[in-house]
Amino acid sequence: MCRLFGLTAAPRRVKASFWLLDAADSLDRQSEANPDGTGLGTFDTAGRPLVEKQPLAAYEDRQFAVEAKHRESATFLAHIRHASTGDLSTKNTHPFTQDGRIFAHNGVIEDLPRLDEELGRYRELVEGDTDSERFFALITKHIDAHIGDVTAGITEATHWIADRLPIFAINMLLTTATELWALRYPATHDLYVLDREPGEHLEHRGTAGTVRVRSTEPARVPTFVVASEEMDDDPDWRLLPSGELLHIDRNLHAHRTPILDRPPSHPLSLSDLSADAAASQQHR
């Protein structure tokens, strides 16, 4: 199953090192479970997105997989891919960028021709073959329709998909240079949030070892962390309710809005998916 990770310390920029691993520091085990790509998105001081990604398993590109990603940014977004739609290429590797925003998704959306039709001219934003990048383009379309309101854009796009398309899950993270949005829908996959107070170090060590984040400096500012799993033993991790949109604004204030209070109109089960898609959605 793909893993999502997001962090914001807005408005302050922080330094962090990212390791994208699976199971007790084992690169080989990470590659076996999530073999199809890793990616990291941050923003420079001018607010421009910086994305590093490769469509490779850790054992194929050990240097990329283990090298600490020393970046200074107010927001971070990382993704480990197990492909469900689209071939193994850089263009299909998360995260994606559109209009100065960074996005990653965990789940499956079907009936892509109908989604392409709905996108209209926004289909031109999609460079790859994934359902995820199309989902992002639909969000971008509705953000534009709402004059830059990201919350409204996510709400409209997810409503359209939940009402019309077959879906297994549409868990997502979206970041700008100073803000973060997270959605869990439906309750197929987990997505957790932690409001982390300053401590000796900003450090998250997952007992499953899937994603590790450790700062090179003591954490002097509060942060919010969003992840597909509880990454340490902190008792304050909270599972996002299905259908709740979490928005952490540029002043690190949290806004929680229930935007989907009903099940999908066309829910998919594992048995409805292709063999590859079903394998990509298994919890490992």
C-alpha positions as CSV (number, residue, x, y, z in Angstrom):
1,M,0.0,0.0,0.0
2,C,1.3,3.5,-0.9
3,R,2.4,5.6,2.1
4,L,1.7,9.3,2.5
5,F,3.6,11.7,4.7
6,G,3.2,15.4,5.2
7,L,4.7,17.9,7.7
8,T,4.1,21.6,8.2
9,A,5.8,24.0,10.6
10,A,4.4,27.1,8.9
11,P,5.2,30.0,8.8
12,R,8.7,28.8,9.9
13,R,11.0,27.0,7.6
14,V,12.7,23.9,9.2
15,K,15.3,21.4,8.2
16,A,14.5,17.7,8.1
17,S,16.0,14.6,6.6
18,F,13.8,12.0,5.1
19,W,14.4,8.2,4.8
20,L,11.8,6.3,2.9
21,L,12.1,2.7,4.3
22,D,9.9,-0.3,5.0
23,A,10.4,-2.6,8.0
24,A,13.2,-2.1,10.5
25,D,15.7,-0.2,8.4
26,S,15.6,-2.8,5.6
27,L,15.8,-1.3,2.1
28,D,15.2,-4.6,0.6
29,R,11.9,-5.1,2.5
30,Q,10.8,-1.6,1.6
31,S,11.4,-2.3,-2.0
32,E,9.5,-5.6,-1.8
33,A,6.4,-3.9,-0.2
34,N,6.5,-0.6,-2.2
35,P,8.7,-1.2,-5.2
36,D,7.5,1.4,-7.6
37,G,8.8,4.8,-6.6
38,T,9.7,7.3,-4.0
39,G,9.2,11.1,-4.0
40,L,9.7,14.2,-1.8
41,G,8.2,17.6,-2.3
42,T,9.3,20.9,-0.6
43,F,9.3,24.6,-1.5
44,D,12.1,27.1,-1.9
45,T,12.3,30.5,-0.3
46,A,10.4,32.0,-3.2
47,G,7.5,29.5,-2.7
48,R,8.4,27.4,-5.8
49,P,7.8,23.7,-5.5
50,L,10.9,21.4,-5.5
51,V,10.1,17.7,-6.2
52,E,12.6,14.9,-6.3
53,K,11.2,11.5,-7.4
54,Q,12.3,8.3,-9.0
55,P,10.2,5.3,-10.3
56,L,12.7,2.9,-8.7
57,A,12.7,0.5,-5.8
58,A,15.3,1.1,-3.1
59,Y,17.4,-1.9,-4.1
60,E,17.6,-0.4,-7.6
61,D,18.6,3.1,-6.5
62,R,20.0,2.7,-3.1
63,Q,21.7,6.1,-3.1
64,F,18.4,7.9,-3.8
65,A,16.5,5.8,-1.3
66,V,18.8,6.2,1.7
67,E,20.3,9.6,1.1
68,A,19.0,12.1,3.7
69,K,17.0,14.8,1.9
70,H,18.3,18.0,3.5
71,R,15.8,20.6,2.6
72,E,14.6,23.7,4.4
73,S,10.8,24.3,3.9
74,A,7.7,25.2,5.8
75,T,5.9,22.2,4.4
76,F,7.0,18.7,3.3
77,L,5.2,16.0,1.3
78,A,6.7,12.5,0.8
79,H,5.2,9.4,-0.9
80,I,6.2,5.8,-1.4
81,R,4.5,4.2,-4.4
82,H,3.0,0.8,-5.0
83,A,1.5,1.3,-8.5
84,S,-2.1,0.7,-9.1
85,T,-2.6,2.7,-12.3
86,G,0.1,3.7,-14.8
87,D,3.5,2.3,-15.7
88,L,6.7,2.7,-13.7
89,S,8.0,6.0,-14.9
90,T,8.9,9.4,-13.5
91,K,5.8,11.0,-14.9
92,N,3.6,8.5,-12.9
93,T,5.6,8.8,-9.7
94,H,4.2,10.9,-6.8
95,P,4.1,13.7,-5.8
96,F,2.8,15.8,-8.6
97,T,2.9,19.6,-9.1
98,Q,0.2,21.9,-10.5
99,D,-0.1,25.6,-10.2
100,G,2.5,25.8,-7.5
101,R,0.9,23.1,-5.4
102,I,2.2,19.6,-4.5
103,F,-0.1,16.5,-4.3
104,A,-0.1,12.8,-3.6
105,H,-2.8,10.2,-3.3
106,N,-3.3,6.7,-1.9
107,G,-6.2,4.6,-3.4
108,V,-7.9,3.7,-6.6
109,I,-10.3,5.6,-8.8
110,E,-11.9,3.9,-11.8
111,D,-13.7,5.0,-15.0
112,L,-10.9,7.3,-16.0
113,P,-12.5,8.1,-19.4
114,R,-15.4,9.7,-17.6
115,L,-13.0,11.6,-15.4
116,D,-11.1,12.8,-18.5
117,E,-14.3,14.1,-20.0
118,E,-15.1,16.0,-16.8
119,L,-11.6,17.5,-16.8
120,G,-12.0,19.2,-20.2
121,R,-9.1,21.5,-20.9
122,Y,-7.6,20.6,-17.5
123,R,-6.7,17.2,-18.9
124,E,-3.7,19.1,-20.4
125,L,-2.3,19.3,-16.8
126,V,-2.0,15.5,-16.7
127,E,1.4,14.4,-17.9
128,G,1.2,10.7,-16.9
129,D,-1.4,7.9,-16.8
130,T,-2.4,7.7,-13.1
131,D,-5.8,8.2,-11.6
132,S,-4.0,10.3,-8.9
133,E,-2.8,13.0,-11.3
134,R,-6.2,13.2,-12.8
135,F,-7.7,13.6,-9.3
136,F,-5.3,16.4,-8.7
137,A,-6.3,18.1,-12.0
138,L,-9.9,17.9,-11.0
139,I,-9.1,19.6,-7.7
140,T,-7.2,22.3,-9.6
141,K,-10.1,22.9,-11.9
142,H,-12.4,23.4,-9.0
143,I,-9.9,25.6,-7.1
144,D,-9.9,27.9,-10.2
145,A,-13.7,27.9,-10.3
146,H,-13.6,29.0,-6.6
147,I,-11.1,31.8,-7.3
148,G,-8.2,30.1,-5.6
149,D,-10.1,28.6,-2.6
150,V,-8.3,25.3,-2.1
151,T,-10.7,23.9,0.6
152,A,-13.7,24.6,-1.7
153,G,-11.8,23.0,-4.7
154,I,-11.0,19.8,-2.8
155,T,-14.6,19.7,-1.5
156,E,-16.2,20.0,-5.0
157,A,-13.8,17.6,-6.6
158,T,-14.2,14.9,-4.0
159,H,-18.0,15.2,-4.1
160,W,-18.0,14.8,-7.8
161,I,-15.8,11.7,-7.6
162,A,-17.6,10.1,-4.7
163,D,-21.0,10.6,-6.4
164,R,-20.1,9.4,-9.9
165,L,-17.0,7.2,-10.1
166,P,-16.1,3.8,-8.7
167,I,-13.6,4.3,-5.9
168,F,-11.6,2.2,-3.4
169,A,-10.0,5.1,-1.6
170,I,-9.1,8.7,-2.2
171,N,-6.8,9.5,0.7
172,M,-4.8,12.6,-0.3
173,L,-2.3,15.2,0.8
174,L,-1.9,18.7,-0.8
175,T,0.6,21.3,0.2
176,T,1.5,24.8,-0.8
177,A,4.5,26.7,0.4
178,T,2.8,27.5,3.7
179,E,-0.3,25.3,4.0
180,L,-1.3,21.6,4.1
181,W,-4.6,19.8,3.4
182,A,-5.3,16.1,4.2
183,L,-8.4,14.0,3.4
184,R,-9.2,10.4,4.4
185,Y,-12.1,8.9,2.4
186,P,-13.7,6.5,2.9
187,A,-12.5,4.4,5.9
188,T,-10.6,2.0,3.7
189,H,-7.1,3.2,4.6
190,D,-5.8,4.9,7.7
191,L,-4.5,8.5,7.8
192,Y,-3.3,9.9,11.1
193,V,-2.4,13.4,12.3
194,L,-0.1,14.5,15.2
195,D,0.1,18.0,16.6
196,R,3.7,17.9,17.8
197,E,5.0,20.4,20.3
198,P,8.6,21.5,20.3
199,G,11.0,19.0,21.7
200,E,14.7,18.0,21.8
201,H,14.4,16.7,18.2
202,L,11.7,16.5,15.6
203,E,12.0,12.7,15.4
204,H,9.4,10.1,14.3
205,R,10.4,6.4,14.2
206,G,7.8,4.0,13.1
207,T,7.7,0.6,14.8
208,A,7.0,-0.8,11.3
209,G,9.8,1.3,9.9
210,T,7.9,2.4,6.9
211,V,8.8,6.1,7.0
212,R,11.4,7.7,9.2
213,V,11.9,11.5,9.7
214,R,14.6,13.0,11.9
215,S,15.7,16.6,12.0
216,T,19.4,17.6,12.0
217,E,18.6,20.2,14.5
218,P,16.5,20.4,17.7
219,A,12.9,21.2,17.0
220,R,12.3,24.7,18.2
221,V,8.8,25.1,16.7
222,P,5.6,23.2,16.8
223,T,4.7,21.0,13.8
224,F,1.8,19.0,12.4
225,V,2.5,15.6,11.0
226,V,0.1,13.6,8.8
227,A,1.0,10.0,7.9
228,S,-0.5,6.7,6.8
229,E,0.5,5.2,10.1
230,E,1.3,6.2,13.7
231,M,5.0,6.7,13.3
232,D,6.1,6.6,17.0
233,D,4.6,5.9,20.4
234,D,3.3,9.4,21.0
235,P,-0.2,9.0,22.5
236,D,-1.5,12.1,20.7
237,W,-1.8,10.6,17.2
238,R,-5.4,10.9,16.0
239,L,-7.0,8.9,13.2
240,L,-8.7,11.3,10.8
241,P,-12.4,10.5,10.6
242,S,-13.6,9.4,7.1
243,G,-14.7,12.4,5.1
244,E,-13.0,15.0,7.3
245,L,-10.9,17.5,5.5
246,L,-8.0,18.8,7.6
247,H,-6.5,22.1,6.7
248,I,-3.4,23.5,8.5
249,D,-3.1,27.1,7.6
250,R,-0.1,29.4,7.2
251,N,-0.1,30.2,11.0
252,L,-0.3,26.5,12.0
253,H,-3.9,26.7,12.9
254,A,-5.9,23.5,12.3
255,H,-9.3,23.6,10.6
256,R,-11.4,20.4,10.5
257,T,-14.4,20.3,8.1
258,P,-16.6,17.2,7.5
259,I,-17.1,17.4,3.7
260,L,-18.3,13.8,3.0
261,D,-20.8,12.3,5.4
262,R,-22.0,9.5,3.2
263,P,-20.4,6.4,1.6
264,P,-19.3,6.5,-2.0
265,S,-22.0,5.9,-4.5
266,H,-20.0,3.2,-6.2
267,P,-17.6,1.7,-3.6
268,L,-15.1,-0.9,-4.8
269,S,-13.8,-3.9,-2.8
270,L,-10.5,-5.6,-3.3
271,S,-12.3,-8.3,-5.3
272,D,-13.5,-5.7,-7.7
273,L,-10.0,-4.5,-8.5
274,S,-7.5,-5.9,-11.0
275,A,-4.8,-8.2,-9.6
276,D,-2.2,-5.4,-9.7
277,A,-4.5,-2.8,-8.2
278,A,-5.6,-5.1,-5.4
279,A,-2.0,-5.9,-4.6
280,S,-1.2,-2.2,-4.4
281,Q,-4.0,-1.6,-1.8
282,Q,-3.1,-4.4,0.6
283,H,-1.9,-3.4,4.0
284,R,1.7,-4.5,4.5
